């Protein structure tokens, strides 16, 4: 039995939609005025749904007998294998997380 870490990290610098819009490339919404900042906060509350891809992967790995850990934190989690849900708009953040996870004993 392996420990599988599925990371669906919260985006930095605005509200990030990773895989549900823009043809899979993702999109970022930043608020620069009062109204758009309010829109960013509303999106973070109401559009904060788990990725269906992460759900499918969790079900597949769990059915195969592996322990699955889902994280949205910036802190790396110990495991045998980590899969990161990525997007072009937040790739630097996700690569930083993966590098910390790799050097942190993952």
N, CA, C and O atoms as a GROMACS GRO file, in nm:
protein
  424
    1UNK      N    1   0.085  -0.119   0.000
    1UNK     CA    2   0.000   0.000   0.000
    1UNK      C    3   0.088   0.124   0.000
    1UNK      O    4   0.176   0.138   0.085
    2UNK      N    5   0.067   0.212  -0.094
    2UNK     CA    6   0.141   0.336  -0.105
    2UNK      C    7   0.055   0.451  -0.054
    2UNK      O    8  -0.068   0.443  -0.052
    3UNK      N    9   0.122   0.558  -0.014
    3UNK     CA   10   0.054   0.680   0.025
    3UNK      C   11   0.060   0.775  -0.094
    3UNK      O   12   0.168   0.817  -0.136
    4UNK      N   13  -0.057   0.807  -0.148
    4UNK     CA   14  -0.068   0.893  -0.266
    4UNK      C   15  -0.116   1.030  -0.221
    4UNK      O   16  -0.220   1.042  -0.156
    5UNK      N   17  -0.042   1.134  -0.257
    5UNK     CA   18  -0.081   1.272  -0.224
    5UNK      C   19  -0.136   1.337  -0.350
    5UNK      O   20  -0.068   1.343  -0.453
    6UNK      N   21  -0.259   1.384  -0.342
    6UNK     CA   22  -0.322   1.458  -0.452
    6UNK      C   23  -0.330   1.604  -0.410
    6UNK      O   24  -0.403   1.638  -0.318
    7UNK      N   25  -0.255   1.690  -0.478
    7UNK     CA   26  -0.245   1.831  -0.441
    7UNK      C   27  -0.322   1.916  -0.540
    7UNK      O   28  -0.290   1.920  -0.659
    8UNK      N   29  -0.424   1.983  -0.490
    8UNK     CA   30  -0.502   2.080  -0.568
    8UNK      C   31  -0.484   2.213  -0.496
    8UNK      O   32  -0.571   2.256  -0.421
    9UNK      N   33  -0.371   2.278  -0.519
    9UNK     CA   34  -0.329   2.395  -0.442
    9UNK      C   35  -0.414   2.518  -0.475
    9UNK      O   36  -0.457   2.538  -0.588
   10UNK      N   37  -0.437   2.599  -0.372
   10UNK     CA   38  -0.505   2.726  -0.392
   10UNK      C   39  -0.412   2.819  -0.469
   10UNK      O   40  -0.294   2.828  -0.437
   11UNK      N   41  -0.465   2.888  -0.567
   11UNK     CA   42  -0.384   2.978  -0.649
   11UNK      C   43  -0.339   3.101  -0.573
   11UNK      O   44  -0.403   3.142  -0.476
   12UNK      N   45  -0.231   3.159  -0.617
   12UNK     CA   46  -0.179   3.284  -0.560
   12UNK      C   47  -0.212   3.399  -0.654
   12UNK      O   48  -0.223   3.381  -0.775
   13UNK      N   49  -0.226   3.516  -0.597
   13UNK     CA   50  -0.242   3.636  -0.679
   13UNK      C   51  -0.376   3.645  -0.748
   13UNK      O   52  -0.382   3.664  -0.869
   14UNK      N   53  -0.484   3.632  -0.672
   14UNK     CA   54  -0.617   3.639  -0.730
   14UNK      C   55  -0.687   3.506  -0.720
   14UNK      O   56  -0.642   3.416  -0.649
   15UNK      N   57  -0.796   3.493  -0.792
   15UNK     CA   58  -0.872   3.368  -0.793
   15UNK      C   59  -0.834   3.289  -0.918
   15UNK      O   60  -0.841   3.341  -1.029
   16UNK      N   61  -0.793   3.164  -0.899
   16UNK     CA   62  -0.747   3.081  -1.010
   16UNK      C   63  -0.846   2.967  -1.033
   16UNK      O   64  -0.876   2.890  -0.942
   17UNK      N   65  -0.896   2.958  -1.156
   17UNK     CA   66  -0.970   2.841  -1.204
   17UNK      C   67  -0.871   2.759  -1.282
   17UNK      O   68  -0.814   2.808  -1.380
   18UNK      N   69  -0.848   2.635  -1.241
   18UNK     CA   70  -0.740   2.558  -1.303
   18UNK      C   71  -0.781   2.485  -1.429
   18UNK      O   72  -0.716   2.502  -1.533
   19UNK      N   73  -0.885   2.405  -1.425
   19UNK     CA   74  -0.909   2.315  -1.537
   19UNK      C   75  -1.050   2.322  -1.593
   19UNK      O   76  -1.083   2.245  -1.683
   20UNK      N   77  -1.131   2.409  -1.543
   20UNK     CA   78  -1.270   2.408  -1.586
   20UNK      C   79  -1.302   2.514  -1.689
   20UNK      O   80  -1.412   2.516  -1.745
   21UNK      N   81  -1.208   2.604  -1.715
   21UNK     CA   82  -1.233   2.712  -1.810
   21UNK      C   83  -1.113   2.728  -1.902
   21UNK      O   84  -1.008   2.668  -1.879
   22UNK      N   85  -1.128   2.806  -2.004
   22UNK     CA   86  -1.020   2.842  -2.096
   22UNK      C   87  -0.955   2.719  -2.161
   22UNK      O   88  -0.834   2.717  -2.181
   23UNK      N   89  -1.034   2.619  -2.192
   23UNK     CA   90  -0.983   2.504  -2.264
   23UNK      C   91  -0.882   2.421  -2.187
   23UNK      O   92  -0.799   2.354  -2.248
   24UNK      N   93  -0.887   2.425  -2.055
   24UNK     CA   94  -0.795   2.346  -1.975
   24UNK      C   95  -0.669   2.419  -1.935
   24UNK      O   96  -0.588   2.365  -1.860
   25UNK      N   97  -0.648   2.541  -1.983
   25UNK     CA   98  -0.529   2.616  -1.947
   25UNK      C   99  -0.542   2.685  -1.812
   25UNK      O  100  -0.442   2.716  -1.748
   26UNK      N  101  -0.664   2.709  -1.769
   26UNK     CA  102  -0.688   2.780  -1.645
   26UNK      C  103  -0.702   2.929  -1.669
   26UNK      O  104  -0.672   2.979  -1.778
   27UNK      N  105  -0.748   2.998  -1.568
   27UNK     CA  106  -0.761   3.144  -1.576
   27UNK      C  107  -0.741   3.203  -1.437
   27UNK      O  108  -0.764   3.137  -1.336
   28UNK      N  109  -0.698   3.329  -1.434
   28UNK     CA  110  -0.677   3.400  -1.309
   28UNK      C  111  -0.760   3.529  -1.313
   28UNK      O  112  -0.761   3.601  -1.413
   29UNK      N  113  -0.830   3.556  -1.203
   29UNK     CA  114  -0.909   3.678  -1.191
   29UNK      C  115  -0.851   3.758  -1.075
   29UNK      O  116  -0.854   3.714  -0.960
   30UNK      N  117  -0.799   3.876  -1.105
   30UNK     CA  118  -0.742   3.964  -1.003
   30UNK      C  119  -0.831   4.086  -0.986
   30UNK      O  120  -0.886   4.138  -1.083
   31UNK      N  121  -0.843   4.130  -0.863
   31UNK     CA  122  -0.920   4.249  -0.836
   31UNK      C  123  -0.830   4.370  -0.816
   31UNK      O  124  -0.746   4.371  -0.727
   32UNK      N  125  -0.849   4.471  -0.900
   32UNK     CA  126  -0.768   4.593  -0.890
   32UNK      C  127  -0.847   4.711  -0.835
   32UNK      O  128  -0.788   4.809  -0.790
   33UNK      N  129  -0.978   4.703  -0.838
   33UNK     CA  130  -1.062   4.809  -0.781
   33UNK      C  131  -1.148   4.746  -0.671
   33UNK      O  132  -1.145   4.625  -0.650
   34UNK      N  133  -1.222   4.829  -0.601
   34UNK     CA  134  -1.308   4.778  -0.494
   34UNK      C  135  -1.405   4.674  -0.549
   34UNK      O  136  -1.422   4.567  -0.490
   35UNK      N  137  -1.468   4.704  -0.661
   35UNK     CA  138  -1.569   4.614  -0.718
   35UNK      C  139  -1.507   4.482  -0.763
   35UNK      O  140  -1.564   4.376  -0.736
   36UNK      N  141  -1.392   4.487  -0.829
   36UNK     CA  142  -1.332   4.362  -0.876
   36UNK      C  143  -1.270   4.284  -0.761
   36UNK      O  144  -1.266   4.161  -0.766
   37UNK      N  145  -1.220   4.352  -0.656
   37UNK     CA  146  -1.172   4.280  -0.537
   37UNK      C  147  -1.288   4.207  -0.471
   37UNK      O  148  -1.273   4.094  -0.426
   38UNK      N  149  -1.404   4.272  -0.465
   38UNK     CA  150  -1.523   4.208  -0.410
   38UNK      C  151  -1.559   4.085  -0.494
   38UNK      O  152  -1.593   3.980  -0.440
   39UNK      N  153  -1.551   4.100  -0.626
   39UNK     CA  154  -1.578   3.987  -0.715
   39UNK      C  155  -1.481   3.872  -0.693
   39UNK      O  156  -1.521   3.756  -0.699
   40UNK      N  157  -1.355   3.903  -0.668
   40UNK     CA  158  -1.255   3.800  -0.640
   40UNK      C  159  -1.290   3.723  -0.514
   40UNK      O  160  -1.282   3.600  -0.511
   41UNK      N  161  -1.330   3.795  -0.408
   41UNK     CA  162  -1.367   3.729  -0.283
   41UNK      C  163  -1.492   3.643  -0.299
   41UNK      O  164  -1.501   3.534  -0.243
   42UNK      N  165  -1.588   3.692  -0.374
   42UNK     CA  166  -1.711   3.615  -0.397
   42UNK      C  167  -1.678   3.487  -0.475
   42UNK      O  168  -1.732   3.381  -0.444
   43UNK      N  169  -1.590   3.497  -0.574
   43UNK     CA  170  -1.550   3.378  -0.650
   43UNK      C  171  -1.480   3.277  -0.561
   43UNK      O  172  -1.503   3.156  -0.573
   44UNK      N  173  -1.394   3.324  -0.470
   44UNK     CA  174  -1.324   3.233  -0.380
   44UNK      C  175  -1.421   3.156  -0.291
   44UNK      O  176  -1.393   3.042  -0.253
   45UNK      N  177  -1.533   3.217  -0.259
   45UNK     CA  178  -1.631   3.151  -0.173
   45UNK      C  179  -1.720   3.056  -0.254
   45UNK      O  180  -1.736   2.940  -0.216
   46UNK      N  181  -1.776   3.103  -0.364
   46UNK     CA  182  -1.878   3.026  -0.434
   46UNK      C  183  -1.826   2.938  -0.546
   46UNK      O  184  -1.894   2.843  -0.587
   47UNK      N  185  -1.707   2.965  -0.597
   47UNK     CA  186  -1.652   2.881  -0.705
   47UNK      C  187  -1.541   2.791  -0.654
   47UNK      O  188  -1.463   2.739  -0.733
   48UNK      N  189  -1.534   2.772  -0.525
   48UNK     CA  190  -1.429   2.690  -0.464
   48UNK      C  191  -1.478   2.546  -0.455
   48UNK      O  192  -1.514   2.498  -0.348
   49UNK      N  193  -1.479   2.478  -0.568
   49UNK     CA  194  -1.525   2.339  -0.571
   49UNK      C  195  -1.406   2.248  -0.603
   49UNK      O  196  -1.316   2.288  -0.677
   50UNK      N  197  -1.406   2.128  -0.549
   50UNK     CA  198  -1.296   2.036  -0.579
   50UNK      C  199  -1.296   1.996  -0.726
   50UNK      O  200  -1.400   1.994  -0.792
   51UNK      N  201  -1.180   1.966  -0.775
   51UNK     CA  202  -1.165   1.924  -0.914
   51UNK      C  203  -1.219   1.782  -0.931
   51UNK      O  204  -1.193   1.695  -0.848
   52UNK      N  205  -1.292   1.760  -1.036
   52UNK     CA  206  -1.344   1.628  -1.066
   52UNK      C  207  -1.230   1.531  -1.098
   52UNK      O  208  -1.240   1.412  -1.071
   53UNK      N  209  -1.122   1.583  -1.155
   53UNK     CA  210  -1.006   1.498  -1.186
   53UNK      C  211  -0.943   1.440  -1.060
   53UNK      O  212  -0.907   1.323  -1.056
   54UNK      N  213  -0.932   1.523  -0.957
   54UNK     CA  214  -0.876   1.477  -0.830
   54UNK      C  215  -0.969   1.373  -0.767
   54UNK      O  216  -0.922   1.275  -0.709
   55UNK      N  217  -1.098   1.394  -0.778
   55UNK     CA  218  -1.194   1.296  -0.726
   55UNK      C  219  -1.182   1.161  -0.795
   55UNK      O  220  -1.184   1.057  -0.729
   56UNK      N  221  -1.170   1.163  -0.927
   56UNK     CA  222  -1.153   1.038  -1.002
   56UNK      C  223  -1.024   0.967  -0.961
   56UNK      O  224  -1.023   0.846  -0.937
   57UNK      N  225  -0.915   1.042  -0.953
   57UNK     CA  226  -0.787   0.981  -0.915
   57UNK      C  227  -0.793   0.923  -0.774
   57UNK      O  228  -0.742   0.814  -0.750
   58UNK      N  229  -0.856   0.996  -0.682
   58UNK     CA  230  -0.868   0.946  -0.544
   58UNK      C  231  -0.945   0.814  -0.542
   58UNK      O  232  -0.906   0.720  -0.472
   59UNK      N  233  -1.054   0.807  -0.618
   59UNK     CA  234  -1.134   0.684  -0.621
   59UNK      C  235  -1.055   0.567  -0.682
   59UNK      O  236  -1.063   0.455  -0.633
   60UNK      N  237  -0.980   0.594  -0.786
   60UNK     CA  238  -0.902   0.488  -0.851
   60UNK      C  239  -0.794   0.435  -0.758
   60UNK      O  240  -0.778   0.314  -0.742
   61UNK      N  241  -0.719   0.526  -0.695
   61UNK     CA  242  -0.611   0.484  -0.605
   61UNK      C  243  -0.666   0.414  -0.480
   61UNK      O  244  -0.609   0.316  -0.433
   62UNK      N  245  -0.777   0.465  -0.425
   62UNK     CA  246  -0.837   0.402  -0.307
   62UNK      C  247  -0.888   0.262  -0.340
   62UNK      O  248  -0.873   0.169  -0.260
   63UNK      N  249  -0.949   0.247  -0.457
   63UNK     CA  250  -0.999   0.115  -0.498
   63UNK      C  251  -0.885   0.015  -0.517
   63UNK      O  252  -0.905  -0.106  -0.504
   64UNK      N  253  -0.766   0.066  -0.548
   64UNK     CA  254  -0.650  -0.022  -0.565
   64UNK      C  255  -0.581  -0.050  -0.432
   64UNK      O  256  -0.479  -0.119  -0.428
   65UNK      N  257  -0.637   0.002  -0.322
   65UNK     CA  258  -0.584  -0.027  -0.190
   65UNK      C  259  -0.484   0.072  -0.136
   65UNK      O  260  -0.421   0.045  -0.033
   66UNK      N  261  -0.466   0.185  -0.201
   66UNK     CA  262  -0.370   0.284  -0.154
   66UNK      C  263  -0.436   0.384  -0.060
   66UNK      O  264  -0.557   0.406  -0.066
   67UNK      N  265  -0.356   0.442   0.028
   67UNK     CA  266  -0.404   0.550   0.114
   67UNK      C  267  -0.391   0.680   0.034
   67UNK      O  268  -0.286   0.708  -0.022
   68UNK      N  269  -0.498   0.758   0.029
   68UNK     CA  270  -0.501   0.881  -0.050
   68UNK      C  271  -0.512   1.001   0.045
   68UNK      O  272  -0.597   1.003   0.134
   69UNK      N  273  -0.425   1.098   0.023
   69UNK     CA  274  -0.429   1.224   0.100
   69UNK      C  275  -0.453   1.336   0.000
   69UNK      O  276  -0.379   1.350  -0.098
   70UNK      N  277  -0.556   1.416   0.024
   70UNK     CA  278  -0.586   1.532  -0.060
   70UNK      C  279  -0.543   1.656   0.016
   70UNK      O  280  -0.573   1.670   0.135
   71UNK      N  281  -0.473   1.746  -0.050
   71UNK     CA  282  -0.430   1.869   0.014
   71UNK      C  283  -0.454   1.989  -0.076
   71UNK      O  284  -0.446   1.980  -0.198
   72UNK      N  285  -0.483   2.101  -0.011
   72UNK     CA  286  -0.491   2.230  -0.080
   72UNK      C  287  -0.395   2.328  -0.014
   72UNK      O  288  -0.390   2.446  -0.050
   73UNK      N  289  -0.319   2.279   0.083
   73UNK     CA  290  -0.224   2.360   0.160
   73UNK      C  291  -0.094   2.381   0.084
   73UNK      O  292  -0.060   2.306  -0.007
   74UNK      N  293  -0.022   2.485   0.123
   74UNK     CA  294   0.111   2.507   0.067
   74UNK      C  295   0.216   2.421   0.135
   74UNK      O  296   0.329   2.410   0.086
   75UNK      N  297   0.180   2.360   0.248
   75UNK     CA  298   0.277   2.275   0.317
   75UNK      C  299   0.283   2.138   0.250
   75UNK      O  300   0.180   2.075   0.227
   76UNK      N  301   0.404   2.093   0.218
   76UNK     CA  302   0.418   1.959   0.159
   76UNK      C  303   0.371   1.851   0.255
   76UNK      O  304   0.381   1.866   0.377
   77UNK      N  305   0.320   1.743   0.200
   77UNK     CA  306   0.270   1.629   0.277
   77UNK      C  307   0.356   1.509   0.241
   77UNK      O  308   0.388   1.487   0.125
   78UNK      N  309   0.393   1.430   0.343
   78UNK     CA  310   0.472   1.309   0.318
   78UNK      C  311   0.388   1.203   0.249
   78UNK      O  312   0.274   1.178   0.286
   79UNK      N  313   0.446   1.144   0.149
   79UNK     CA  314   0.380   1.036   0.077
   79UNK      C  315   0.478   0.967  -0.014
   79UNK      O  316   0.593   1.010  -0.027
   80UNK      N  317   0.433   0.862  -0.078
   80UNK     CA  318   0.518   0.788  -0.172
   80UNK      C  319   0.512   0.846  -0.313
   80UNK      O  320   0.609   0.839  -0.388
   81UNK      N  321   0.399   0.905  -0.347
   81UNK     CA  322   0.379   0.964  -0.480
   81UNK      C  323   0.292   1.086  -0.464
   81UNK      O  324   0.192   1.083  -0.392
   82UNK      N  325   0.328   1.195  -0.530
   82UNK     CA  326   0.246   1.317  -0.527
   82UNK      C  327   0.208   1.355  -0.669
   82UNK      O  328   0.293   1.359  -0.758
   83UNK      N  329   0.082   1.382  -0.689
   83UNK     CA  330   0.032   1.432  -0.816
   83UNK      C  331  -0.027   1.570  -0.791
   83UNK      O  332  -0.108   1.588  -0.700
   84UNK      N  333   0.016   1.667  -0.870
   84UNK     CA  334  -0.026   1.805  -0.851
   84UNK      C  335  -0.114   1.845  -0.968
   84UNK      O  336  -0.074   1.834  -1.084
   85UNK      N  337  -0.236   1.893  -0.936
   85UNK     CA  338  -0.323   1.948  -1.039
   85UNK      C  339  -0.265   2.082  -1.079
   85UNK      O  340  -0.257   2.174  -0.998
   86UNK      N  341  -0.224   2.094  -1.205
   86UNK     CA  342  -0.151   2.213  -1.248
   86UNK      C  343  -0.232   2.296  -1.346
   86UNK      O  344  -0.334   2.253  -1.400
   87UNK      N  345  -0.184   2.418  -1.365
   87UNK     CA  346  -0.242   2.508  -1.463
   87UNK      C  347  -0.131   2.599  -1.514
   87UNK      O  348  -0.030   2.619  -1.446
   88UNK      N  349  -0.148   2.653  -1.630
   88UNK     CA  350  -0.047   2.744  -1.683
   88UNK      C  351  -0.044   2.875  -1.606
   88UNK      O  352   0.061   2.940  -1.601
   89UNK      N  353  -0.156   2.916  -1.547
   89UNK     CA  354  -0.160   3.046  -1.481
   89UNK      C  355  -0.099   3.044  -1.342
   89UNK      O  356  -0.070   3.151  -1.287
   90UNK      N  357  -0.078   2.927  -1.282
   90UNK     CA  358  -0.020   2.920  -1.148
   90UNK      C  359   0.093   2.817  -1.141
   90UNK      O  360   0.119   2.759  -1.036
   91UNK      N  361   0.159   2.794  -1.253
   91UNK     CA  362   0.259   2.688  -1.261
   91UNK      C  363   0.380   2.712  -1.172
   91UNK      O  364   0.436   2.616  -1.118
   92UNK      N  365   0.421   2.835  -1.153
   92UNK     CA  366   0.537   2.861  -1.068
   92UNK      C  367   0.510   2.820  -0.924
   92UNK      O  368   0.595   2.758  -0.858
   93UNK      N  369   0.393   2.854  -0.875
   93UNK     CA  370   0.354   2.818  -0.739
   93UNK      C  371   0.350   2.666  -0.723
   93UNK      O  372   0.401   2.613  -0.624
   94UNK      N  373   0.294   2.598  -0.818
   94UNK     CA  374   0.283   2.452  -0.812
   94UNK      C  375   0.420   2.384  -0.822
   94UNK      O  376   0.445   2.283  -0.756
   95UNK      N  377   0.508   2.440  -0.903
   95UNK     CA  378   0.645   2.385  -0.912
   95UNK      C  379   0.721   2.407  -0.782
   95UNK      O  380   0.798   2.320  -0.741
   96UNK      N  381   0.702   2.523  -0.717
   96UNK     CA  382   0.764   2.548  -0.586
   96UNK      C  383   0.718   2.444  -0.485
   96UNK      O  384   0.799   2.389  -0.410
   97UNK      N  385   0.588   2.416  -0.483
   97UNK     CA  386   0.534   2.317  -0.390
   97UNK      C  387   0.596   2.180  -0.416
   97UNK      O  388   0.637   2.110  -0.324
   98UNK      N  389   0.603   2.142  -0.544
   98UNK     CA  390   0.658   2.011  -0.579
   98UNK      C  391   0.806   2.002  -0.540
   98UNK      O  392   0.851   1.897  -0.493
   99UNK      N  393   0.880   2.109  -0.560
   99UNK     CA  394   1.021   2.108  -0.523
   99UNK      C  395   1.038   2.096  -0.372
   99UNK      O  396   1.124   2.022  -0.325
  100UNK      N  397   0.956   2.167  -0.295
  100UNK     CA  398   0.962   2.154  -0.148
  100UNK      C  399   0.924   2.013  -0.105
  100UNK      O  400   0.985   1.958  -0.014
  101UNK      N  401   0.825   1.956  -0.169
  101UNK     CA  402   0.783   1.820  -0.136
  101UNK      C  403   0.895   1.721  -0.167
  101UNK      O  404   0.919   1.628  -0.091
  102UNK      N  405   0.961   1.743  -0.277
  102UNK     CA  406   1.069   1.652  -0.317
  102UNK      C  407   1.186   1.659  -0.220
  102UNK      O  408   1.240   1.555  -0.181
  103UNK      N  409   1.228   1.779  -0.181
  103UNK     CA  410   1.342   1.793  -0.091
  103UNK      C  411   1.304   1.773   0.055
  103UNK      O  412   1.391   1.752   0.140
  104UNK      N  413   1.174   1.779   0.084
  104UNK     CA  414   1.128   1.763   0.221
  104UNK      C  415   1.106   1.620   0.263
  104UNK      O  416   1.049   1.595   0.369
  105UNK      N  417   1.150   1.525   0.185
  105UNK     CA  418   1.140   1.386   0.224
  105UNK      C  419   1.030   1.308   0.157
  105UNK      O  420   1.000   1.197   0.200
  106UNK      N  421   0.969   1.362   0.054
  106UNK     CA  422   0.863   1.289  -0.015
  106UNK      C  423   0.922   1.181  -0.099
  106UNK      O  424   0.849   1.107  -0.165
   0.00000   0.00000   0.00000
